[in-house]
C-alpha cells in the first residue's frame, strides 16, 4: 500500500453483486483502487497469497457457493498478516460476526452500510480491526472466547474481538502448528512464551520479541497453563523444565 492508494480485491459469487460492489467501493474514497474481483473464494485466496497479485485489503462476502467467507479469511490469515480482511453480508451481521473474528477478519459489516465499509477498509489497510458494534477496547480478546449477541444485537462481553492482522495471524498460525496427535501439546508460540518468561523477560518484552500484542501474549500463556494443568506461570515453567520443553 502506498500513502495514497489502497489496493482492494473483492470476492462474491454473485456476478451482479460483484459488479455493483466494484463500482460502489471504487467511489467510496479517492484512495480506493479495486485491483481485481473474483467469483470464487479459492481464486481470492490464491491471489491474496501471491506477492504479485496480493491486495492491501480483501473484501469478501460471507455466503458463497464454493467456500464460505470465514474459510476464505482463515485460509489467508493462517498464511500471512499482509492482507487486511473485511467481511460483508446482506444477512444479519450477528450471524457471522463471531466466526469472522475467530477466522482472522479485521471487520464484518453490512453490504448496505457504506460508511462502515469505508471505515473498515481504511482500518484493515493498516492491519487494524474495526467493529462498529463495540467501542475500541484497551486489550484484545482471544479467538477462544465466544458468546451470544447482547442487547440490541451488540456482541456480548465475552464475544471474540476483531484483532489486528498481525495478532490474528500469530494466533491462527500458532494453532495450525500445534501437534494434531496431542491436544495437550504446547504449540511453538506457547512454548516460546513460557521460555522467555523463564529467561526473565516481562510481558511487554515477550510481546516485542514475538511481534504480537501484550493481549496475545496473555492468550498464549493462558492456553499453555490450561494444557499443562498448571496453577500459575511459575508452575507451568517448572513443568516445562521437567519435561525438557526448553
N, C-alpha and C positions, 0 to 999 in steps of 0.2 A: 504493500500500500504506500502510495506517495502522500505528500502533505495535502494534496488537493483532490485525489481520486480514490474512491473505494470501489474496487472491482467486485462484482456480485455475480454469483451463479444462482440459478433458480431451478428447482425441480418440482414438477407437478404432472401427474399422469393425464390430466385433462388438457388437451391441446388448446381449447378455447380459453380456459383459465390461465394457462401459461402465457398466451399472447397478451391477455389483459394485464397480468402481473408484470410482464416485461415493460409494457407501456407505462403503467402506473408507477412502478418502482423507479424507472428512469426519470420520472418527473418529480419525485419526492424531494430531491436535493440535488443541486448542481454538481455535487461531488460524486454522486452515484453513477456508476457506469456498469450496465449489465453486460458482463463478458460472454456469458453463454446461458442457454436454457437446456433442460433435459426432461424427457418424459418418463425416464426410468431411474429409480433410485440407485441401481447398480452402476449406471453410467455416471451419475453425480458423484458417487463415492470414488470411482476410478479417476475422475478429473480432479477431485479435491486432493487426492494422494499423488498427483503428478505435478512436480515442480513447475513444469511448463504451462500447465492449464489451471493451476490452483488459484481460486479467487481469494479475496480478503474475507468475504462473507458468503456463506451458502444459506439461501432462504429455501426451506423445504416444507412441502405440505406434509401433514401428519398421516393422511389416509391415502395410500397409493396401492396399486394392484400387485406390483412385483415384490415390494418390500415396504415396511412401514417407515414413516418419517423418523421414529425413535430409533429404529435399526440403522437407518442411514447415519444418524448422529453418532450412535455408538461406534459404528464401523470406522468413521472418520476420526472421532476423538481418541479412540484407543491407540491410533497410529500417530496422530500429530495434534499439537495445540495451535498450528499455524493458521487454521481457518476458523473464523467466528461462525457459530451456528445459530440460526434463528428459525424456529418452527412457526408455522402458520396453520390455521384451521378455520373452516367455515362452521364447525360444530362448537359446542361449549368448550372453552379453553380448559376448564377444570377437568374435563375428561382425559386430557393428555398431559396436563401440567407436570405432575409428579414424575411420570416416566421420562418426560423430556429432560427434566432436571437431572435425573439419575443417569441418563444416557449422554450427558455432556453438552447439551444445548446451553446457550447463554440467555435465551429468551424464548417465550412462546406467546404469540399474540393472535388476535382475531384478524382474518383477512380484511375485514371491513374497518378496522381501527388503524387508519393510515398514520395518525400522529404517533401511536405506539410503535408501529412498524418502523417509522423513520428513526425514532429514538433507539429502538432495539438494534437496528442495523449500525447506527453510529457507534453504539457501545460495543457491539460484537466485533466491529472492525478494529477496535483496540483490545480485543480479548476480554472485555468486561461484561458482567451479567447485567440484565435489565429485567425487572419484574414489576409491572405496573400495579400488581395487587399486593405488593409487600414493600414497605419503605426500606431503604438501604440499612443493613444491619452492621454491627461492628465486627461480626465474625461470620464465617460460612458454616453451614451445616453439612453433614456428611451425606453421601448417597444412601447410606443405610437407614437414615431417618425416613419415616413415612407417616402419613396421616390423611384423614379426610379433609375436605374443604370446610372452613369455618363459616361463621355467619356471613351472609351476603355473598357467598361464593369465594371469599378470600381464603388463602391457604391457612390451614390450622398451624398452630405454633410449632408442631413437630413435623411439618411437611418439609421435604428436602428443598434446600435453597438452590437457585441457579448459581453456578460457580464461575470463576474466571476460566478461560480456555486452558490456561496452564495448570490450574488446580484440578480441573476435571480430567485432563489428560493424565496427570500424575496418578489420580485415584483409579481410573479405568485401566491404564497400562499396568499398574501395580497388581490389580486384581487378576488381570489376564495372565500374569507371570507366576501367580501362586500355583503351587503344585495341585493338579487336578486329582491326584491319588490320595491326598490327605487334606481334608478341610481344616485341620488344626495346624497345618504347617504355616510358618510365618512367610509372608511374601517378602521379596527383596527390600522394599522400602520400609516395611515394618521392622525387619531385622536391622536395617541401616539406622533407623531412628533410634532404636534401643542402643545400638553400638555407639552412636555419637553421644547419647546421654551418658553411657558408661565411661566415655572418654572425657566427660566433664563439660560438654557443651550445654548451653542453656537453650530454651525453646527457640528463641529468635535466631540463634546461631545454627541450630539444626535446620530451621526453615530456610535460611540463606544457603546452607550447604546443599540442600536438596532442591533448591529453586522453587519452593512452594510457599504457601502462606502458613502463618502460625496455626490457623484453624485446621489446615490439612495435616500438619504435624500431629495435632491433637487427635485427629481421626486415626492416623497410623498407630499412635500409642494406644488408643482405646481398643482398636482391633487386636493389637498384639496382646494386650492384657487379657482380653476375652479368650483368645485362642489358647493362651498359656495357663489360664485359670489363676492368674496372678492377682494378689491383693493390692499391689502398688507397683510403681515403676521400679523401685529397688528390688522387689520380689521378682519381677519379670526379668530384670538384668541378671539376677543370681541364677534363675532357671536357665537362661541362655548360656551363661558361663558353664554351668554343669553339663549342659547338652553340647558344648563346644560349637554354639551357633556363631560365635565370633571370637 
